[in-house]
Amino acid sequence: MQFGSKVKSVAVLGALVAGVGFLYGRHSTPEVEAAAASGPPQSAASSSWLAYGGSNADAQYSSLKQVNRSNVGQLQQVWFYPSGNNGFRYGSNPLVVDGVMFVYGKDNDIAALDATNGSEIWCHHTYNPRLISHRGMAYWESKDRSDRRLIFHMNNEIHELDPRTGKEIATFGKNGAVDLREGLGRDPKSIRQIESGTPGRVFENLYITGSATGEEYESPPGDLRAFDVVTGKLVWQFHTVPHPGEMGYDTWPKDAYKYVGGVNNWGEFSIDEKRGIAYFPLGSPTYDFYGADRKGANLFSDCILALDVRTGKYLWHFQTTHHDLWDYDLMTGPKLLTIQHDGKNVDVVVQAGKNGFVYVLDRTSGTAIWPIEERPVPKSDVPGEEPWPTQPIPTHVPPFARQAFTPEMVNPYIADPKEREAIRKQVAEARQEGIYTPPTLGTTMETPGNNGGANWGSGAVDASTSTFYVMSKDAPSLLHLEAKPPKRVVTGPPENSGMVTYLQNCRACHGVDRKGQPPAIPSLDGVIQRAGADRVRTAVKTGLAPMPAFPDLDDNDIDRLIAYLKSPEKAKIAPDVLTRLMAPPPATASKLGPGGIRYWTGYGYMNSSDGLPAISPPWSSLTAYDMNKGEIKWRIPMGEVAALAEKGITGTGSFWPRGGATVTAGGLIIVPTKSDGKLHFYDKDTGKQLGELSVPAGPEGIPTVYEVAGREYIAISARPNPERIPVGDQQPSEPNQGSAEPAGGKTTQGYYVFALPVIRK
């Protein structure tokens, strides 16, 4: 049986990263040219951070221990590199190789910095691309180190740079690029986004990568692919939505691979280099919340999938959610540990999910270490929907997130008592029959919500103690499916059609009044004046996580939408006409259930009008598991909300954390939290906070830990903090995608680096 398609490699040793083809240049001074020509500064006493998450195992662990429990309180900022107004959405995990740090700089240019002081060695212009792999890059070198490459994604292509000079490698792919839109069985011109914001990984002569496909109907499929790092030629491809004759094809309707999208690895993955196995956590199929056109269990969606990293050959899988209707993507990188189980050392892979569960599987066979039972779950009342009758529930390892939201759990810190009561009523009236209650035409409570539980960067491990750490957030969602009306253009000014487009596509999340739910869902009032039409157009076409792309909107649709958002007061549609325009289509023959109607819902984030979560705290937690026993060692709230802490309300956990933890041999676990603008240092054995550092912006991403010339450094990316909720006196501002320049022209967006003071003798 064939699993995916195999393409014979023509490669020699290589890695994958093209500068920017012939279209992009490199900016530097003569002094920088001279320094770059000699290559990065070499130091025998340097410890690098060579891959996203620190290594191909994605352990998010550093063996350095100069900074430790006894001196962490002495850390101080030693340098800052501004990235200016580059508008990156989420934090980056910088690489450090031979004392040189590689980062995204202003306008998403790529810069090489002296890792001891932040001085620029070279800067490669990317010309402010529409898309870039903002969470990081990959690094590859040949065995003799004569060939070295930085690999990144940009505008749906893979590119490479020479890390010694910043020059593009034009011999890679076609004129220095590999187009990721090609080879997916869809018209490449119809694919607006396929690259992931997370970098891929290098193994031997391969660059392996997933994708970000979008979440809407007819999004492209999320095939896993490996390319030769030198030539850019495709080496293997695994169809995550199986083709005829492939394993799992019978878990979908016939020919589903032609129209179903998603089932992608947009977060992280890990590689067991000794065994040559890659472990991919995969996402949900599209559309996320309605599956009448994809009846079946839907392999390989929501799977931990093990492939031979050299060939792409299928080894095993474990599906964590059958026929996903909840957007319960797996994103956190699978963590590799050796545990003591039944008196033996067992190599395992540990996976945390959005649903709050932890899955522990044998690394070679995929067998569950502790029982995971298939249990009956509620049925659907939505026309055409057929949920899978059971779901796999871990029975031994306890969940790390709350899996129910009752009226008694409404946030007591919401200022308006009437609003608290209204939320209690919403919670009480919603359908809630356990974690896998399917979406309904009424309201359904989803806990954890589709943006809760574990996300990218959320896991870390300490192999010396077989401890698994997971960062999580409790963020329930209130789902409400409704029939999606067909696209319609109406008479009158373009604002009229733009209003209809808005109501059909944006209202479910941003509201009829366009106010959103800041800071989780931004207000769109005045968004054109603030961000500009081009940025809004890009967000609609390619998505801006967690907002999906809208592939069914063409340029004319988007132009009319922009006209409406710029001047909503110009839209004049009579109420009775608007009612007819929003009506579902007449019944037609379709693969989409009765009448061929497409159902949709917003993400349903539950926040109060003052910006706080609807559920009581803690809103985010850091949990440590003893994986030898499968038990929780400790759990603590993770950070705070600054505005509440100023009022003496602590222990809430941070709101809407976006980032990851790093564990060190110095006994620390380092955690960034945006809502209080801090970098926290906890004792990895007890969870006790040992220190914290305030950052002028909102820290996010995975902390990078490295050493140069005997000195240990800790680096974190940060951007202006829209999540400092004012609470009670004004509405919080929405996440700022571009205005990174505060008064006085000094940017706070960039990379902050800390170290212990140098002791002068």
BELDAJO-V634654 format. One record per residue. N is the residue number from 1. RES is the residue in three letters. SS is DSSP state (a for helix, b for strand, c for the rest). D_CENTER is the distance of its C-alpha to the mean C-alpha in whole Angstrom. Layout:
n:res:ss:d_center
N:RES:SS:D_CENTER
N:RES:SS:D_CENTER
This chain:
n:res:ss:d_center
1:MET:c:33
2:GLN:c:31
3:PHE:c:27
4:GLY:c:25
5:SER:b:27
6:LYS:b:28
7:VAL:c:29
8:LYS:c:32
9:SER:c:31
10:VAL:c:33
11:ALA:c:31
12:VAL:c:32
13:LEU:c:30
14:GLY:c:27
15:ALA:c:24
16:LEU:c:22
17:VAL:c:21
18:ALA:b:23
19:GLY:c:24
20:VAL:c:24
21:GLY:c:27
22:PHE:c:30
23:LEU:c:29
24:TYR:c:27
25:GLY:c:29
26:ARG:b:29
27:HIS:b:30
28:SER:c:32
29:THR:c:36
30:PRO:a:39
31:GLU:a:38
32:VAL:a:34
33:GLU:a:36
34:ALA:a:38
35:ALA:a:36
36:ALA:a:33
37:ALA:a:36
38:SER:c:37
39:GLY:c:33
40:PRO:c:31
41:PRO:c:33
42:GLN:c:34
43:SER:c:34
44:ALA:c:35
45:ALA:c:34
46:SER:b:30
47:SER:b:27
48:SER:c:24
49:TRP:b:20
50:LEU:c:20
51:ALA:c:17
52:TYR:a:13
53:GLY:a:13
54:GLY:a:17
55:SER:c:18
56:ASN:c:18
57:ALA:c:18
58:ASP:c:15
59:ALA:c:17
60:GLN:c:16
61:TYR:b:20
62:SER:b:22
63:SER:c:26
64:LEU:c:27
65:LYS:c:29
66:GLN:c:31
67:VAL:c:29
68:ASN:c:30
69:ARG:c:31
70:SER:c:34
71:ASN:c:33
72:VAL:a:29
73:GLY:a:31
74:GLN:a:33
75:LEU:c:29
76:GLN:b:30
77:GLN:b:28
78:VAL:b:29
79:TRP:b:27
80:PHE:b:25
81:TYR:b:24
82:PRO:b:23
83:SER:c:20
84:GLY:c:22
85:ASN:c:21
86:ASN:c:18
87:GLY:c:16
88:PHE:c:13
89:ARG:c:10
90:TYR:c:8
91:GLY:c:10
92:SER:c:11
93:ASN:c:13
94:PRO:c:16
95:LEU:b:18
96:VAL:b:22
97:VAL:b:25
98:ASP:c:28
99:GLY:c:28
100:VAL:b:26
101:MET:b:23
102:PHE:b:20
103:VAL:b:18
104:TYR:b:17
105:GLY:c:20
106:LYS:a:22
107:ASP:a:21
108:ASN:a:18
109:ASP:c:21
110:ILE:b:21
111:ALA:b:23
112:ALA:b:25
113:LEU:b:26
114:ASP:b:28
115:ALA:c:26
116:THR:c:29
117:ASN:c:30
118:GLY:c:27
119:SER:c:30
120:GLU:b:29
121:ILE:b:30
122:TRP:b:29
123:CYS:b:26
124:HIS:b:25
125:HIS:c:25
126:THR:c:22
127:TYR:c:24
128:ASN:c:21
129:PRO:c:19
130:ARG:c:18
131:LEU:c:14
132:ILE:b:13
133:SER:c:11
134:HIS:c:10
135:ARG:c:9
136:GLY:c:12
137:MET:c:15
138:ALA:b:17
139:TYR:b:20
140:TRP:b:23
141:GLU:b:27
142:SER:c:30
143:LYS:c:32
144:ASP:c:35
145:ARG:c:32
146:SER:c:34
147:ASP:c:31
148:ARG:b:28
149:ARG:b:24
150:LEU:b:21
151:ILE:b:19
152:PHE:b:16
153:HIS:b:15
154:MET:b:16
155:ASN:c:18
156:ASN:c:17
157:GLU:b:19
158:ILE:b:19
159:HIS:b:21
160:GLU:b:23
161:LEU:b:24
162:ASP:c:27
163:PRO:c:26
164:ARG:c:29
165:THR:c:30
166:GLY:c:27
167:LYS:c:29
168:GLU:b:27
169:ILE:c:28
170:ALA:c:30
171:THR:c:31
172:PHE:c:27
173:GLY:c:27
174:LYS:b:29
175:ASN:c:30
176:GLY:c:27
177:ALA:b:24
178:VAL:b:23
179:ASP:b:22
180:LEU:c:19
181:ARG:c:20
182:GLU:c:23
183:GLY:c:24
184:LEU:c:22
185:GLY:c:25
186:ARG:c:24
187:ASP:c:26
188:PRO:a:24
189:LYS:a:25
190:SER:a:23
191:ILE:c:20
192:ARG:c:18
193:GLN:c:15
194:ILE:c:14
195:GLU:c:12
196:SER:c:9
197:GLY:c:7
198:THR:c:7
199:PRO:c:11
200:GLY:c:13
201:ARG:b:16
202:VAL:b:20
203:PHE:b:22
204:GLU:c:26
205:ASN:c:26
206:LEU:b:23
207:TYR:b:20
208:ILE:b:17
209:THR:b:14
210:GLY:c:12
211:SER:c:11
212:ALA:c:9
213:THR:c:12
214:GLY:c:12
215:GLU:c:13
216:GLU:c:17
217:TYR:c:20
218:GLU:c:21
219:SER:c:18
220:PRO:c:18
221:PRO:b:17
222:GLY:c:15
223:ASP:c:17
224:LEU:b:17
225:ARG:b:19
226:ALA:b:21
227:PHE:b:23
228:ASP:b:25
229:VAL:c:24
230:VAL:c:28
231:THR:c:29
232:GLY:c:25
233:LYS:c:27
234:LEU:b:25
235:VAL:b:26
236:TRP:b:24
237:GLN:b:22
238:PHE:b:21
239:HIS:c:21
240:THR:c:19
241:VAL:c:21
242:PRO:c:24
243:HIS:c:27
244:PRO:c:31
245:GLY:c:32
246:GLU:c:29
247:MET:c:28
248:GLY:c:26
249:TYR:a:28
250:ASP:a:30
251:THR:a:27
252:TRP:c:26
253:PRO:c:29
254:LYS:c:31
255:ASP:c:29
256:ALA:a:26
257:TYR:a:24
258:LYS:a:26
259:TYR:c:24
260:VAL:c:21
261:GLY:c:18
262:GLY:b:14
263:VAL:c:14
264:ASN:c:12
265:ASN:c:10
266:TRP:c:7
267:GLY:c:5
268:GLU:c:8
269:PHE:b:12
270:SER:b:15
271:ILE:b:19
272:ASP:b:22
273:GLU:c:24
274:LYS:c:27
275:ARG:c:27
276:GLY:c:25
277:ILE:b:23
278:ALA:b:19
279:TYR:b:17
280:PHE:b:14
281:PRO:b:12
282:LEU:c:12
283:GLY:c:11
284:SER:c:14
285:PRO:b:16
286:THR:c:17
287:TYR:c:18
288:ASP:c:16
289:PHE:c:19
290:TYR:c:22
291:GLY:c:23
292:ALA:a:27
293:ASP:a:26
294:ARG:a:25
295:LYS:c:27
296:GLY:c:27
297:ALA:c:24
298:ASN:c:22
299:LEU:c:22
300:PHE:c:19
301:SER:c:17
302:ASP:c:15
303:CYS:b:17
304:ILE:b:17
305:LEU:b:18
306:ALA:b:21
307:LEU:b:22
308:ASP:b:24
309:VAL:c:23
310:ARG:c:26
311:THR:c:26
312:GLY:c:24
313:LYS:c:26
314:TYR:b:25
315:LEU:b:26
316:TRP:b:24
317:HIS:b:22
318:PHE:b:21
319:GLN:b:20
320:THR:c:18
321:THR:c:19
322:HIS:c:21
323:HIS:c:21
324:ASP:c:18
325:LEU:c:19
326:TRP:c:16
327:ASP:c:13
328:TYR:c:13
329:ASP:c:10
330:LEU:c:10
331:MET:c:7
332:THR:c:9
333:GLY:c:11
334:PRO:c:14
335:LYS:b:17
336:LEU:b:20
337:LEU:b:23
338:THR:b:27
339:ILE:b:28
340:GLN:b:32
341:HIS:b:32
342:ASP:c:36
343:GLY:c:37
344:LYS:b:35
345:ASN:b:33
346:VAL:b:30
347:ASP:b:27
348:VAL:b:24
349:VAL:b:20
350:VAL:b:18
351:GLN:b:15
352:ALA:b:14
353:GLY:c:13
354:LYS:c:12
355:ASN:c:15
356:GLY:c:16
357:PHE:c:18
358:VAL:b:18
359:TYR:b:20
360:VAL:b:22
361:LEU:b:23
362:ASP:b:26
363:ARG:c:24
364:THR:c:27
365:SER:c:28
366:GLY:c:25
367:THR:c:27
368:ALA:b:26
369:ILE:c:28
370:TRP:c:28
371:PRO:c:29
372:ILE:b:27
373:GLU:b:29
374:GLU:b:28
375:ARG:b:29
376:PRO:b:30
377:VAL:c:28
378:PRO:c:29
379:LYS:c:30
380:SER:c:29
381:ASP:c:31
382:VAL:c:30
383:PRO:c:32
384:GLY:c:31
385:GLU:c:28
386:GLU:c:29
387:PRO:c:26
388:TRP:c:26
389:PRO:c:29
390:THR:b:28
391:GLN:b:24
392:PRO:b:24
393:ILE:b:24
394:PRO:b:24
395:THR:c:28
396:HIS:c:28
397:VAL:c:25
398:PRO:c:24
399:PRO:c:21
400:PHE:c:19
401:ALA:c:18
402:ARG:c:21
403:GLN:c:21
404:ALA:c:24
405:PHE:c:25
406:THR:c:28
407:PRO:a:30
408:GLU:a:31
409:MET:a:28
410:VAL:b:28
411:ASN:c:27
412:PRO:c:30
413:TYR:c:29
414:ILE:c:29
415:ALA:c:32
416:ASP:c:33
417:PRO:a:35
418:LYS:a:35
419:GLU:a:32
420:ARG:a:31
421:GLU:a:34
422:ALA:a:32
423:ILE:a:29
424:ARG:a:31
425:LYS:a:32
426:GLN:a:29
427:VAL:a:28
428:ALA:a:31
429:GLU:a:32
430:ALA:c:28
431:ARG:b:28
432:GLN:c:27
433:GLU:c:28
434:GLY:c:26
435:ILE:c:22
436:TYR:c:23
437:THR:c:25
438:PRO:c:24
439:PRO:c:23
440:THR:c:27
441:LEU:c:29
442:GLY:c:29
443:THR:c:27
444:THR:b:25
445:MET:b:23
446:GLU:b:20
447:THR:c:19
448:PRO:c:17
449:GLY:c:15
450:ASN:c:12
451:ASN:c:10
452:GLY:c:12
453:GLY:b:13
454:ALA:c:10
455:ASN:c:6
456:TRP:c:5
457:GLY:c:8
458:SER:c:10
459:GLY:b:13
460:ALA:b:16
461:VAL:b:19
462:ASP:b:23
463:ALA:c:25
464:SER:c:28
465:THR:c:28
466:SER:c:26
467:THR:b:23
468:PHE:b:20
469:TYR:b:18
470:VAL:b:15
471:MET:b:14
472:SER:b:13
473:LYS:b:14
474:ASP:c:17
475:ALA:c:16
476:PRO:c:18
477:SER:b:18
478:LEU:b:21
479:LEU:b:21
480:HIS:c:24
481:LEU:c:25
482:GLU:b:27
483:ALA:b:28
484:LYS:c:27
485:PRO:c:30
486:PRO:c:30
487:LYS:c:30
488:ARG:c:33
489:VAL:c:35
490:VAL:c:37
491:THR:c:40
492:GLY:c:41
493:PRO:c:38
494:PRO:a:35
495:GLU:a:34
496:ASN:a:35
497:SER:a:33
498:GLY:a:30
499:MET:a:30
500:VAL:a:30
501:THR:a:27
502:TYR:a:26
503:LEU:a:27
504:GLN:a:26
505:ASN:a:22
506:CYS:c:21
507:ARG:a:24
508:ALA:a:22
509:CYS:a:19
510:HIS:a:21
511:GLY:c:24
512:VAL:c:28
513:ASP:c:28
514:ARG:c:25
515:LYS:c:25
516:GLY:c:21
517:GLN:b:20
518:PRO:c:19
519:PRO:c:17
520:ALA:c:15
521:ILE:b:16
522:PRO:c:18
523:SER:c:22
524:LEU:c:23
525:ASP:c:26
526:GLY:c:27
527:VAL:a:24
528:ILE:a:26
529:GLN:a:28
530:ARG:a:25
531:ALA:a:23
532:GLY:c:25
533:ALA:a:25
534:ASP:a:23
535:ARG:a:20
536:VAL:a:20
537:ARG:a:21
538:THR:a:18
539:ALA:a:16
540:VAL:a:18
541:LYS:a:18
542:THR:a:14
543:GLY:c:12
544:LEU:b:11
545:ALA:c:8
546:PRO:c:8
547:MET:b:12
548:PRO:c:12
549:ALA:c:15
550:PHE:c:18
551:PRO:c:20
552:ASP:c:23
553:LEU:c:24
554:ASP:c:26
555:ASP:a:27
556:ASN:a:30
557:ASP:a:28
558:ILE:a:25
559:ASP:a:28
560:ARG:a:30
561:LEU:a:27
562:ILE:a:27
563:ALA:a:31
564:TYR:a:30
565:LEU:a:27
566:LYS:a:30
567:SER:c:33
568:PRO:a:32
569:GLU:a:36
570:LYS:a:37
571:ALA:c:36
572:LYS:c:39
573:ILE:c:39
574:ALA:c:41
575:PRO:a:40
576:ASP:a:41
577:VAL:a:40
578:LEU:a:37
579:THR:a:37
580:ARG:a:38
581:LEU:a:35
582:MET:c:33
583:ALA:c:35
584:PRO:c:33
585:PRO:c:35
586:PRO:c:38
587:ALA:c:38
588:THR:c:37
589:ALA:c:37
590:SER:c:33
591:LYS:c:31
592:LEU:c:29
593:GLY:c:32
594:PRO:a:34
595:GLY:a:35
596:GLY:a:32
597:ILE:c:30
598:ARG:c:26
599:TYR:b:25
600:TRP:b:22
601:THR:c:21
602:GLY:c:18
603:TYR:c:16
604:GLY:c:18
605:TYR:b:17
606:MET:c:20
607:ASN:b:21
608:SER:c:24
609:SER:c:26
610:ASP:c:26
611:GLY:c:22
612:LEU:c:22
613:PRO:b:21
614:ALA:c:23
615:ILE:b:23
616:SER:c:25
617:PRO:c:23
618:PRO:c:22
619:TRP:c:19
620:SER:b:17
621:SER:b:18
622:LEU:b:18
623:THR:b:20
624:ALA:b:22
625:TYR:b:23
626:ASP:b:26
627:MET:c:25
628:ASN:c:29
629:LYS:c:30
630:GLY:c:26
631:GLU:b:27
632:ILE:b:25
633:LYS:b:27
634:TRP:b:26
635:ARG:b:23
636:ILE:b:23
637:PRO:b:22
638:MET:c:19
639:GLY:c:20
640:GLU:c:22
641:VAL:c:22
642:ALA:a:24
643:ALA:a:26
644:LEU:a:27
645:ALA:a:28
646:GLU:c:30
647:LYS:c:32
648:GLY:c:32
649:ILE:c:30
650:THR:c:28
651:GLY:c:26
652:THR:c:23
653:GLY:c:20
654:SER:c:18
655:PHE:c:16
656:TRP:c:13
657:PRO:c:12
658:ARG:c:9
659:GLY:b:9
660:GLY:b:11
661:ALA:b:14
662:THR:b:17
663:VAL:b:20
664:THR:b:23
665:ALA:c:27
666:GLY:c:28
667:GLY:c:27
668:LEU:b:24
669:ILE:b:21
670:ILE:b:19
671:VAL:b:17
672:PRO:b:16
673:THR:b:16
674:LYS:c:16
675:SER:c:18
676:ASP:c:21
677:GLY:c:20
678:LYS:b:21
679:LEU:b:20
680:HIS:b:21
681:PHE:b:23
682:TYR:b:24
683:ASP:b:27
684:LYS:c:25
685:ASP:c:28
686:THR:c:28
687:GLY:c:25
688:LYS:c:28
689:GLN:b:27
690:LEU:b:29
691:GLY:b:27
692:GLU:b:25
693:LEU:b:25
694:SER:b:24
695:VAL:c:22
696:PRO:c:24
697:ALA:c:20
698:GLY:b:17
699:PRO:b:16
700:GLU:b:12
701:GLY:b:10
702:ILE:b:12
703:PRO:b:16
704:THR:b:18
705:VAL:b:21
706:TYR:b:24
707:GLU:b:28
708:VAL:b:30
709:ALA:c:34
710:GLY:c:34
711:ARG:b:32
712:GLU:b:28
713:TYR:b:25
714:ILE:b:22
715:ALA:b:20
716:ILE:b:17
717:SER:b:15
718:ALA:b:16
719:ARG:b:16
720:PRO:c:19
721:ASN:c:18
722:PRO:c:18
723:GLU:c:18
724:ARG:c:21
725:ILE:c:23
726:PRO:c:26
727:VAL:c:27
728:GLY:c:31
729:ASP:c:32
730:GLN:c:30
731:GLN:c:26
732:PRO:c:23
733:SER:c:22
734:GLU:c:19
735:PRO:c:16
736:ASN:c:18
737:GLN:c:16
738:GLY:c:20
739:SER:c:22
740:ALA:c:22
741:GLU:b:25
742:PRO:c:27
743:ALA:c:31
744:GLY:c:33
745:GLY:c:30
746:LYS:c:29
747:THR:b:25
748:THR:c:23
749:GLN:c:20
750:GLY:b:19
751:TYR:b:19
752:TYR:b:21
753:VAL:b:23
754:PHE:b:26
755:ALA:b:28
756:LEU:c:32
757:PRO:c:35
758:VAL:c:37
759:ILE:c:40
760:ARG:c:43
761:LYS:c:46
